[in-house]
């Protein structure tokens, strides 16, 4: 088997892209962000895509991109917060031997990060049209069981800096290799 890829999952604004880039650099692997692949392919921001074509259109593209990155060996892949909803694709990802890492943080931390992120409007459109804070809490509550069931490793990122998060992941990977 080729070297497995590392898939980062978790809620909006948890740091998947930031951690993914640092992890890829540390491991000497390629880095891919599924949201960036989707927007590049569509030639639209996520907000524009959802506004013009709806969430179903975006989710369909997301599902196709997930299928493509599943075939990429030895990469670090940051997924969108809602990518976890494609359960069948995650079964394939796990079946291929890829490692799934759940970056977790309390809703209060995620709310603060969203408020501080200048890209939130273009990259993270509302899922429901409701209050962003209430929406975030509801979405995290809905998806947490899916993240938990899917992940090989859970890293609570709320109190850790990127360097420490990457070190924890690398330590886990090295320990896992020693066992196998």
N, C-alpha and C positions, 0 to 999 in steps of 0.2 A: 504494500500500500504506500502511496505517496504520503508525504508529510501532511498532517492535518492542518486545517485552518482554525483560527480562533474567532468565534462569533461573539460580539458584544451585544447584549440585550439590556433593556431597561427603559424606564420612563423618559419622557421629554426632559431635556436639560440636565440629565444625570451625569453627562460627561463622556458619553460613548465615543464621540469623535476625538475629543482631546486625549482621552486615555488610549484610544485605538492608534492614533498617530505615534504617541510616545512608545507604546508597546511594540508596534511594527519597527520603529527605529531601533529599539533595544534588541529585538530579535533578528534584525536584518531581513525583515519580510516586507512584502508589498502591503500597502494599506488601501482599502476600498471602503467608501461610505455609501450605503445603498441609496440614501436620499440624494446624494450628489450624482450618483449614476442615473437615477430616475430623472432628475431635473435636467441633466445633460442630454439625455435621450429625448425628452419631451420639448426641450428648448423653452421651458417655462419654470417659474418658481412653483413651489408646492401650492402656495396660496393662489396663484393664477390658475394652476391646473384644477384645483378643487373648485374655484369660483366658476370656471368655464365648463368643466365636465363632471364635477362632483367627486365625492370620496370613492365611489365604486371604481371610477376610471383610475384614480391614483392607486388604489389597492390592487387592481389588476396589474398595473405596471410593476408595483412593488413585488407582487408574487412572481412575476417573470424574472425580475432582477435577482430575487432570492434564489430561484432555480439556477440561474447562471453562475452566481458566486459560489453556490454549493460545489460546483465543479472545479473551482480554483484551489490548487494546492498551496500550502505554505503561505497563506495570507492572513492578515488581521482584517476583520470585516465589522464595521460599525453599522448596526441596523437601525431603522426608524423605530420609534416607540411602539407603533402599532403593528410592526412586522410579526410580532408574537401571535397575532390572530390567524396567521396562515399555518395552522397546526400540522397539516399534512406535509408541508415543506420542512417543518422542524423535525418531523420523523425521519425524513430523508437526510437532513443535515446530520442528525445523530447517527443514523445508520452508516453514513460515510466515514464515521470516526472523528468528525470535527468536535472541537471542544467549545462548549457554550458557556459564556461567562456573564452572569447577571450583575450589573452594577446597580446597587440599590441605595436609596436615600429617602429620608422622611419627606412628606409632602411639603412641609414648611421650608425645607432647604430647596426643593424643586421650584416652589413659588418664587423664592428670592432670586434664584438663578434665572428664571424666565424674565423676571422684572428687570434684571441687570443686563440681559442679552439684547443687543440692538438688532439681531436677526430674527427675533421672535415673530414679528409680524409677517415677514416674507416666508420663513421656513416652517413656521408652526401655526397654521391657521386653526381657528376654533373647530372642534369636532362636532359641537352641538349648537353653536351659536349663543350659548349661555355664558355666564360669568366664568372667566378663565380660572380663578381659584377653585370654585366649586366643581367645575369641569375636571380639573386636574385631580382633585381628591377622588372623584367618582371613577375616573379612568384608571388611576393607580389601584384603587380597591378592586376593580373588575379584572385587571390584568395581573395583579400580584400572584394569584394561584397559577396562572399560566407560566409566568417567569420561573416560579419555584419548581414546577413540574419539569420544565425544559432544561434548566441550568445544571451544568456539572459543578459549577463553583459560583458562590454568591459572595460579592465583595461590597461591604457597606462603605460607601465613598464619602459620606457626609463630613467626617472629621479628618480625612486623609488628603494629602496633596497628591498630585498626579504621579510623582516619582515613587511614593510609597505604595500607591495602588499598583503600579507596574511591577514593583519589586515583589509584592504579595502574589500577583498572578504568575510571575516567572518562578517564584519559589514553589508554587503549587504544580506548575508544569514540570519542573525538575523532579519534584517528589513523585509525581505520577509516572514519569519515565523510569525512575529507579524501581518502582513496583513492577512494571511490565518488563 
